[in-house]
């Protein structure tokens, strides 16, 4: 987001009455992402999850699939090398 930062985007979402789920993705430290999530929740926004960059595509896909089914995903973060991303992960519906 070259013109905005994520915190100002939270204000835009709050002011617009956004009622969807939010996934916070940031290259900042874990504490920053968690703080952004608490700020969003305090503003009445529904933060489903947060991810660090580089994004684990498998974890992101599970989260997005959970958004489609309204069932929170179970994400396991083993301390091992990341699995390679699939060449064509299939369609993913997102709200912009």
MIDOSE-1310 file (N, C-alpha, C; in nm, 2 decimals, decimal comma, always signed):
residues 96
xxxx	+0,08/-0,12/+0,00/+0,00/+0,00/+0,00/+0,09/+0,12/+0,00; +0,13/+0,16/-0,11/+0,23/+0,27/-0,12/+0,18/+0,41/-0,07; +0,05/+0,43/-0,08/-0,01/+0,56/-0,04/-0,06/+0,57/+0,10; -0,09/+0,45/+0,16/-0,15/+0,45/+0,29/-0,07/+0,34/+0,38
xxxx	-0,10/+0,35/+0,51/-0,05/+0,24/+0,60/-0,17/+0,17/+0,65; -0,14/+0,05/+0,71/-0,25/-0,04/+0,75/-0,33/+0,02/+0,86; -0,27/+0,10/+0,95/-0,35/+0,16/+1,06/-0,45/+0,26/+1,01; -0,41/+0,34/+0,91/-0,51/+0,44/+0,85/-0,62/+0,36/+0,77
xxxx	-0,58/+0,24/+0,72/-0,68/+0,16/+0,65/-0,79/+0,11/+0,75; -0,75/+0,09/+0,87/-0,84/+0,04/+0,97/-0,95/+0,15/+1,00; -0,90/+0,28/+1,00/-1,00/+0,39/+1,01/-1,10/+0,40/+0,90; -1,05/+0,38/+0,78/-1,13/+0,38/+0,66/-1,24/+0,26/+0,67
xxxx	-1,19/+0,15/+0,71/-1,28/+0,03/+0,72/-1,39/+0,06/+0,83; -1,34/+0,11/+0,95/-1,44/+0,14/+1,05/-1,54/+0,25/+1,01; -1,49/+0,35/+0,95/-1,58/+0,46/+0,90/-1,68/+0,42/+0,80; -1,64/+0,32/+0,72/-1,73/+0,27/+0,61/-1,83/+0,17/+0,66
xxxx	-1,82/+0,12/+0,78/-1,91/+0,02/+0,84/-1,88/-0,12/+0,79; -1,75/-0,14/+0,75/-1,71/-0,27/+0,70/-1,74/-0,38/+0,80; -1,81/-0,49/+0,76/-1,85/-0,59/+0,85/-1,79/-0,73/+0,82; -1,70/-0,73/+0,72/-1,63/-0,85/+0,69/-1,52/-0,89/+0,78
xxxx	-1,45/-1,00/+0,75/-1,34/-1,04/+0,83/-1,21/-0,99/+0,77; -1,11/-0,96/+0,86/-0,98/-0,90/+0,82/-0,87/-1,00/+0,85; -0,78/-1,01/+0,76/-0,65/-1,08/+0,79/-0,54/-0,98/+0,77; -0,47/-0,96/+0,88/-0,36/-0,86/+0,88/-0,23/-0,93/+0,83
xxxx	-0,17/-0,87/+0,73/-0,05/-0,93/+0,68/+0,06/-0,82/+0,68; +0,17/-0,84/+0,75/+0,27/-0,74/+0,77/+0,41/-0,80/+0,78; +0,50/-0,72/+0,74/+0,64/-0,75/+0,76/+0,70/-0,70/+0,89; +0,61/-0,63/+0,97/+0,65/-0,58/+1,10/+0,66/-0,70/+1,20
xxxx	+0,72/-0,67/+1,32/+0,73/-0,77/+1,42/+0,60/-0,82/+1,47; +0,60/-0,93/+1,53/+0,48/-1,00/+1,58/+0,40/-0,91/+1,68; +0,47/-0,84/+1,77/+0,40/-0,75/+1,86/+0,32/-0,64/+1,79; +0,38/-0,59/+1,67/+0,31/-0,49/+1,59/+0,18/-0,54/+1,53
xxxx	+0,19/-0,66/+1,47/+0,07/-0,72/+1,41/-0,03/-0,74/+1,52; +0,01/-0,79/+1,63/-0,09/-0,82/+1,74/-0,15/-0,69/+1,79; -0,07/-0,58/+1,80/-0,12/-0,45/+1,84/-0,22/-0,40/+1,74; -0,19/-0,41/+1,61/-0,28/-0,37/+1,50/-0,41/-0,45/+1,51
xxxx	-0,41/-0,58/+1,54/-0,53/-0,66/+1,56/-0,61/-0,61/+1,68; -0,55/-0,58/+1,79/-0,62/-0,53/+1,90/-0,69/-0,39/+1,87; -0,61/-0,31/+1,80/-0,67/-0,18/+1,76/-0,79/-0,20/+1,67; -0,78/-0,29/+1,57/-0,89/-0,31/+1,48/-1,01/-0,37/+1,56
xxxx	-0,99/-0,46/+1,66/-1,10/-0,51/+1,74/-1,16/-0,41/+1,82; -1,08/-0,32/+1,88/-1,13/-0,21/+1,96/-1,22/-0,11/+1,87; -1,19/-0,11/+1,74/-1,27/-0,03/+1,65/-1,39/-0,10/+1,60; -1,42/-0,22/+1,65/-1,54/-0,30/+1,61/-1,52/-0,38/+1,48
xxxx	-1,39/-0,40/+1,44/-1,36/-0,48/+1,32/-1,33/-0,62/+1,36; -1,36/-0,72/+1,27/-1,34/-0,86/+1,30/-1,21/-0,91/+1,24; -1,11/-0,92/+1,32/-0,98/-0,97/+1,28/-0,98/-1,12/+1,30; -0,97/-1,19/+1,18/-0,97/-1,33/+1,19/-0,83/-1,39/+1,22
xxxx	-0,73/-1,33/+1,17/-0,60/-1,38/+1,18/-0,49/-1,28/+1,14; -0,37/-1,30/+1,18/-0,26/-1,22/+1,12/-0,15/-1,31/+1,08; -0,08/-1,26/+0,97/+0,03/-1,34/+0,92/+0,15/-1,25/+0,90; +0,27/-1,31/+0,90/+0,39/-1,23/+0,88/+0,44/-1,25/+0,73
xxxx	+0,51/-1,16/+0,68/+0,57/-1,17/+0,55/+0,71/-1,23/+0,57; +0,76/-1,31/+0,47/+0,69/-1,36/+0,36/+0,57/-1,45/+0,39; +0,46/-1,44/+0,32/+0,34/-1,51/+0,35/+0,36/-1,66/+0,32; +0,31/-1,74/+0,42/+0,31/-1,88/+0,40/+0,18/-1,91/+0,32
xxxx	+0,19/-1,94/+0,19/+0,07/-1,95/+0,10/-0,03/-2,06/+0,15; +0,02/-2,16/+0,20/-0,06/-2,27/+0,25/-0,15/-2,22/+0,37; -0,09/-2,15/+0,46/-0,16/-2,09/+0,57/-0,26/-1,99/+0,53; -0,22/-1,90/+0,43/-0,31/-1,80/+0,38/-0,43/-1,86/+0,31
xxxx	-0,41/-1,97/+0,24/-0,52/-2,04/+0,17/-0,62/-2,10/+0,27; -0,56/-2,16/+0,38/-0,65/-2,21/+0,48/-0,74/-2,11/+0,54; -0,67/-1,99/+0,57/-0,75/-1,88/+0,63/-0,86/-1,83/+0,54; -0,82/-1,81/+0,41/-0,92/-1,76/+0,31/-1,04/-1,87/+0,29
xxxx	-1,00/-1,99/+0,29/-1,11/-2,09/+0,28/-1,20/-2,09/+0,40; -1,14/-2,06/+0,52/-1,22/-2,05/+0,64/-1,32/-1,93/+0,63; -1,28/-1,82/+0,56/-1,36/-1,71/+0,54/-1,48/-1,75/+0,45; -1,46/-1,83/+0,35/-1,57/-1,87/+0,26/-1,67/-1,96/+0,33
xxxx	-1,62/-2,04/+0,43/-1,71/-2,14/+0,49/-1,76/-2,09/+0,63; -1,71/-1,98/+0,68/-1,74/-1,93/+0,81/-1,70/-2,02/+0,92; -1,60/-2,11/+0,89/-1,54/-2,20/+0,99/-1,40/-2,16/+1,01; -1,36/-2,12/+1,13/-1,22/-2,08/+1,14/-1,12/-2,19/+1,11
xxxx	-1,01/-2,16/+1,04/-0,92/-2,27/+1,01/-0,83/-2,31/+1,12; -0,78/-2,43/+1,12/-0,68/-2,47/+1,22/-0,55/-2,46/+1,15; -0,46/-2,38/+1,20/-0,33/-2,36/+1,14/-0,22/-2,41/+1,23; -0,14/-2,50/+1,18/-0,03/-2,55/+1,25/+0,09/-2,49/+1,20
xxxx	+0,18/-2,44/+1,28/+0,30/-2,37/+1,24/+0,42/-2,45/+1,29; +0,45/-2,56/+1,22/+0,57/-2,64/+1,27/+0,70/-2,56/+1,24; +0,80/-2,59/+1,32/+0,93/-2,53/+1,30/+1,01/-2,61/+1,20; +0,97/-2,60/+1,08/+1,04/-2,67/+0,97/+1,03/-2,58/+0,85
xxxx	+1,10/-2,62/+0,74/+1,10/-2,55/+0,62/+0,96/-2,54/+0,56; +0,94/-2,42/+0,49/+0,81/-2,40/+0,43/+0,79/-2,50/+0,31; +0,67/-2,54/+0,30/+0,64/-2,63/+0,18/+0,63/-2,54/+0,06; +0,67/-2,59/-0,06/+0,66/-2,51/-0,18/+0,52/-2,48/-0,21
xxxx	+0,49/-2,36/-0,27/+0,36/-2,33/-0,31/+0,32/-2,41/-0,43; +0,19/-2,44/-0,45/+0,14/-2,51/-0,57/+0,15/-2,41/-0,69; +0,17/-2,46/-0,80/+0,18/-2,38/-0,92/+0,04/-2,31/-0,95; -0,07/-2,38/-0,93/-0,20/-2,32/-0,95/-0,28/-2,36/-0,83
xxxx	-0,29/-2,27/-0,72/-0,37/-2,31/-0,60/-0,52/-2,31/-0,62; -0,57/-2,27/-0,74/-0,71/-2,27/-0,76/-0,77/-2,13/-0,73; -0,90/-2,12/-0,75/-0,96/-1,99/-0,73/-0,97/-1,95/-0,58; -0,95/-1,83/-0,55/-0,96/-1,78/-0,42/-1,05/-1,65/-0,43
xxxx	-1,16/-1,65/-0,36/-1,24/-1,53/-0,36/-1,20/-1,43/-0,25; -1,18/-1,31/-0,29/-1,14/-1,20/-0,19/-1,24/-1,09/-0,21; -1,25/-1,01/-0,10/-1,33/-0,89/-0,11/-1,24/-0,77/-0,11; -1,26/-0,68/-0,20/-1,17/-0,56/-0,21/-1,25/-0,44/-0,19
